[in-house]
Amino acid sequence: MRTDREFSDEPTRLANTVVPLFRAQNAAFEQVSQPGRNRVDLLAGVEAQDDCAVFRFRGDHELVVGSDYVRGPKFRLYEMGHLDEYDLGYYLVAANLSDIAAMGARPIGLLSVVRYPPDMTDAVFRRVLEGIRDACAAWECPNVGGDIGGAERLILSASALGVCPAGGTLFRTGAKPGDAICLTAATGFAGAAMAYLRAADPHPLIEETHLETMLAYWRRPVARIESGLALSASGVVTSCQDTSDGLKAALAGLAQAGAVGVEVQEKALQVPDAVSAVAAHLGLDPLSVVLGDSVDFELLFTAPEDQLGLLAGRLDFHQVGVVTERRDVVLVREDGTRAELPGKAWRHTPRDPADVGA
């Protein structure tokens, strides 16, 4: 009889946990068909237990590949008990597929790396893999392989694969003066959750009305795959990036990549009720939360203003600003004054120890 306190070696976990959880993916994989008789088939995935997955390509594709590491147990909200191992596995997939979405690609596979400490039981290991499996299923992207094995703590990383028709890939470069700057949905939920929970100052209205909504951006983040595909298919998008490092960082990234400037209109920025409530409770500028290092995985993109009608009906989005020749990134207040964008952009090298695990 198996118990929740069982510990298996790597081959046993592969055979008893990984393969059963992902065995059905090959049969469920739908061949990716693109215009011009392009097609992708999955020939071998996890169930083959080979060292590599195998795809067969027919036609003219662009292969999009991205890789992302997540903190695992060093997530602050995991350490505080608001995320569990299933959530970490789910988040790993969403973070990687968000990069695929920002390139306008359709995901075809994920390679996951799950390194676990000696004290991780089979049951907990399975929960990590279940999160990965369910997130992959949500976006019809099979986990086709990767690596498992021991480490000093839980380490999670992955590489995502996607395909675009030739010429369909979206890049950060390409924004042109006069282009509209658009966003798929409001940002700030994840950042508001982090700020609220780190403050350890509960508020009844936030607890009852907003907390679960904000935590969902950590527990069940959404990679905007369909939005990315629609942006690519439109043929009018000049640049695109996800907001995984926060909206402020994404705006600066598009400006730098395109050697252009950005003007964000204060009145165009949507401030969700949850963000407003947290900001009021903690005495924060709500725009600093909307623009700061909130990992909401929305898509920020540019397109000629007179072409936005071609996107209407294909996806939800709203315009937040305009691309300029002047190479600065500014907020235009409602009274017409110009200011630096509020909020803290994410930096992968923390400035102080308090940022670690954020």
N, C-alpha and C positions, 0 to 999 in steps of 0.2 A: 504493500500500500504506500502510495506517494504521500508525502506531507509537505506543508509549507516551509519546513526547515531543511529540505533536501538541498544538497550541493552536488552538482555534476561537473564533470570535466568538459572541455571544449567540444570534443567530438560527440559526446552524449547530448549536450545542449543543441548542437547543430541538428542531430538526428531526431531528437525527441521534441524540440521546441521550434527551431527555425523552419525546418522543412515542412512539418505539418501546418504551421501557420501560413506559409506562403506557397504551398504546393499548388493550389488552384489557380495561381496567377497566370501561368502559361496558357491554360485552356481559356481563361477569361480575357486574355489580351486580344484586343481587336486590332487587326492590321490597320496601321495609319495610312490612309490614302490621301494623296494630295493631287492637285491638278497635273495633267500631263503624265498620267499613269505612274506617278510616284507612289511608292509603297514601302512600308517598314514592317517586317515580321520578327517576332521574338522566337529564336530557335532554342535557346537554353537559358534558364534562369536558376533560381536558388535550388529547385528540386533536383537538378542535375548534379549538384554538389561538386562541380568543377571549380577551378580557380577563377574563371572568368565567365561572364554572361556573353551571349552571342546574338547579335541582330543581323538580319539580312536586309540590305537596302537595294531598292530598285528605283531608278529614275534620278532626278536632279534635286537634291536636298541640301540644306545647310544644317549641320549638326551643331547644336548649342549645348555646351557643357559648363556646369558651375559646381563649385564645392564650398560648403559652409560647415563650420564647427559651432556647436553650441555648448554652453558651460556645464550642462548636466547638473550635478548637485551643487555647483557654485552659483546657480541661479538664486538670487536673494529670496524670491518668493517660494522657491522649493525649501530653502533653509528655514523659512518662516512657517512652513506647513500648508501653504496655499496651493502648491502644485505637487503632484505625485509622479511616480516613474512613468505611468501611462502618458501623462501630460507632456513629459520631457520627450518621449518618443514621438508623439504627435507633432510637437513644436519643431523637432528636427526636420521632419518632412516638409512642413509648411515653409520654414525658413529657406530651404533649398529650392522648393518649387516656386517660391515668390521670385527668385532670381530668373528662373526660366520664364515665368509670366512676363516679367519686365522686358524680356527680349522678344516677346511676341511669339514664343514657341509652344508647341504642344509637347507635353512631357511623354516620354516613352519608357523611362526606367529610372530607378534610384539605386545607388550603391551605398549601403549604410555600414558604418563602422561603430560597433558597440563593444567597448572595452570595459570590463567590470571588475570590481574589487573582490578579494577572496571571500569576504563576508556577505556577498550578494547571493541570496538563495535562488533556487530554480524558479520559485513563484514570482519573485520580484523581477528577475531577468525576463520572465515571460511577459510581465506587465509592460516593460519597455518595448518589447517586440510587438505586443498587441497594439500599442499606440502607433508604432511605425506602420503596422499592417493596415489599421483602420484609416489613418491619414492617406496612405497610398491608395486605398480603395475609394476614398472620397474624391480623389482627382484622377481615378482610373490610370494610375501610374504604378506599375509593379515594382516591388523591391526585388531586383534581379540578382543581388549578390552583395559582396562587400567583405567584411571581416569581423569576426568576434574573437575574443580572447581576454586574458587577464591583464589587469593594470592596477595601479595603486588606488584608483578611484574610478567611478563611472565616467567614461569619456565617450562623447557622442559626436560623430561627424558623418557627413554624407557627400556624395556627388550626384547631381541630377543631370539627366540627359533629355534633350528635347530636339525637335526638328521643326524647320520652317521650309516652305517652298523657296526655291532659289530667289534671292533678292528680298525676302520677306522679313528678315531679322531686324529688330529695332535696336538702336544704339543710343548711348548717352549723348554722343556728338550729333550735331545737325540742327540744333535750335537756331532760328534766324530772327533778327530784329523784326518786330511786328507780330510774331507768333503769339498765340494765346497760350497761357500756362494753365493746365487743367489737372484735376485731381479726381480719382474715382469715388472717394467718399471722405467724410470728415476724419481727422486724425486727433490723437490725444488720449484715447481711451486707455491704452496700455500705460502710458506715462502717468495718467491720473491715478490708476490703480496702484502703481509703484509709489507715487508720492503719498497717497493716502495711507497705505499700509505701513510704509516706513515711518510715518509720523506717529503711529500708535496712539491716535487720538480719535476714537470712534465717534461717529455722528449718527443718530438714529435714522434720519432720512436717507443718508447715503447707504447705510447698512441695508435698509429695507428696499430701496428703490434702484440704486445704481451699482452696488458692489458686484453682484453676479454678472451684470452686463460688462463691466470693466474687466473682470477676471477672465471672461470668455476670450478676450483678445490675447491672453497668455495660454489658456488651457486649450482652446480650439481656434487658433488663428486661421485666417483664410488666405490662401494664395489666389490671386486674381487671375487665374488661368484664362477663363472665358473672356475677361476684359482684354487681356493681352492679345488673345487671338483676334478679337474684333479690331483692336487698334492696328495690328499688322495687316489684316485683310482690307482695311479702309484705304491704304495706300497714301494717306495724307499726313501721318504722324512723322514729325521730324526728329524727335528724341523721346526717350522714355527711361525711367528709373523707378525702382520701388522705394518706399519710405522706411525701409528696415532700420536705417540709422536716424530716423526722424525726418520730418518735413523740411526743417531748416537745412540739414545736411544734404538732402536730396536737391533742394533748390540751388544750393551752392555747387553741387556736383554737376548739374546740367549747365549752369553758367560757365563753370571752369572748362568743362569738356567742349563746349561750343564756342568758347572765347567771346561770350556775350554777357549782357547784364540782365538782371531780373528786377521787376517791380511787382511787388505783391500788394494788392489792395486790401486794407484792413477790413472794409465792409464786405469783402467777398469771402473772407475766411469763416467757415462754419464752426461754431463753438457748441459742441454737444452739451445737453443738459447735465450729464454726468461730470463733464469737465468743469462746467460752470459751478456746480455744487461743491466739488472738491477744491477748486481755486478759492471760492468764497470762504470755505471752512478753514483753509490753511493760510489764507492771506496771500495767495499767489496771483500773478497776472495770468488770466486764462489763456491769452495768446502765447505765453511762454510754454504752456503745457501743449497746446495745439501744434506749435512749431518745434518744440524741443525733442529730446531723444526718446520718442515714443515709438515702439516697434509695432506699428499698425498694419504693415504690409500692403498699403495702398499703392496705386500706380500714379506717378506724376509724369505728365507728358506734355509735349508741345505740338501745336499744329497751326497752320494759317487760320486766322479768325474767320475768314470767309469760307473755310472748308469744314467748320465744326458741324454744319448741318448734315454732312455725310456720316457723322458719328451718332447723331440723334437716333434713338431707337435701337442702336447696336449695343450700347452699354450706358450705365449711369455715370455721370461725371458733372463737375461744375468748374467754371473758370475761376481762378484765384489771382491771376495777374497777367503780365505781358512781358515778352522778351524785348530788351532794349540794346542799342549799340553801346551805350555807356556801361562799362564793365564793372558794375557794382551790384550788390544784392541788397535791396532796401524794401522797407515797409512804407507804403504811402498811407498815412493816417486819413481819417475821414475829413479832417480840416485841411488836407492838402500838404501837410508837413511830411518830411521824409525822415526816417529813422532806421537804425540798424534793426534787423530782425530780432525780436526777443527770443528767449529760450536758449538752452544749451545743446549744441550739436554734439552727437555722439562721437567720441574719439576712441579708437581701439587701443590706445595707450592711455590708461587712466591718469588724470592729473593728480589725484590724491587717493589714499587708500579707501576713502569712503565710496569712491566710484566703483571699486572692484565688486563684482557680483551683482551690479545693478540690473 
